[in-house]
Amino acid sequence: MLLTPQSERVRIVFCGRRNTGKSSLVNAIAGQPVSIVSDVPGTTADPVRKSMEMLPLGPVLLIDTAGLDDDQATIGELRLEKARRELRTADLVIIVSDTQNEINPLDLSLITSLRRDGIPFIFVVNKCDLITEAKTPPLLSQIKAPVFFVSAKTLDGIDALKSAIANTKLDEPDSQRLIGDRLQRGDIVVLVTPQDSAAPKGRLILPQQQTIRDILDSHAAALVCQPAELSTTLAALKTPPRMVITDSQVFKEVRAIVPAEVELTSFSILMARYKGGFETLAAGAATLDSLKDGDRILIAEGCTHRRQCEDIGTIKIPRWLREFSDKDLRIDFASGSDFPDDPRPYALIIHCGGCMLNRREMRRRINAARDAGIPITNYGLAIAKLRGVNV
């Protein structure tokens, strides 16, 4: 439970107006003080996160956010923007209110928005210990969904709410497996994982770890090597491997070594299958043939990290883009949550595999580009095209 990455956890976002008891409710559900609780409106500024296990749902991430009615000028707007970003990535939203009768217009607007985006939600009336007479019919008729009355102070109704959260039916991912659906028991898979200056010290990156685990879960064997040892690794096998999976940046070098009859793919391409939107990303890679002088390209990553001299996103891909197209391109970069709300200024978006983003956020970015008519692809598919590798 503790080692499950945040991108693989069910993200449960608590939101609503200020002073409705969101932080107290998060603490009550977590069973420990996660968020600071105060009677002062606007106490929660940056989102507060708590990882825990909620069976039968599994590993979850509870996220406490600032009040959506924050009116403290510039600071308030910054808080609101952070809260909105969390809502966009939510698998489940807990709307916390302290209304007794009719729903607040802000809460009603939030419900409308969540329904439009297909995000499941639960409406919670907190502070029921202070309610002398709850007139629920008007509330229920406006929300048209179950309403839970709880008290984060006395813990009344908390167990019922936790049970409802844990049993909420969530969106099923496009693909449950990274690679397991392509394997049979006893298959051998070779993984090529360069350990250069950009590799994290003492560990493998998340997609590599997840791929190895999925191979093992399929009762297949994983052989891991660096590019320099690939030839000897393949030669040591009595029969060719089922497939070779490589880091995208050495696609061309690996393709020159791997026999043509052996399937070759990359960790980034596997992530495109796993997160969803593969067909859209594959179509985006095809548009690399039609780049023109002056085109503006966005290279986006889902996380932030210290850039090395041979960084894949800011150094290698821009170089390969210019070599492949022989065009004068304008290249912008985005990382973390800085993905633009309006992608229309760009002729093409090249995104990382998205291992640090949950499926909903990765699909949201892909859909935003697609709906705006902007081609989008990912590192693995783009690099294969740029380096002349058939995958």
Secondary structure, DSSP 8 states (H G I E B T S, - for coil): -TTS-GGGSEEEEEEESTTSSHHHHHHHHHTS--S---SSTT---S-EEEEEEETTTEEEEEEE---TT--SHHHHHHHHHHHHHHHHT-SEEEEEE--SSS--HHHHHHHHHHHHHT--EEEEE--GGG-S---HHHHHHHH-S-EEE--TTT-TTHHHHHHHHHT------S-S-SSGGG--TT-EEEEE---STTS-TTS--HHHHHHHHHHHHTT-EEEEE-GGGHHHHHHT-SS--SEEEE-GGGHHHHHHHS-TTSEEEEHHHHHHHHHS-HHHHHHHHHGGGG--TT-EEEEEESS-----TT-IIIIIHHHHHHHHH-S--EEEEEETT---S--TT-SEEEE---TTS-HHHHHHHHHHHHHTT--EEEHHHHHHHHTT---
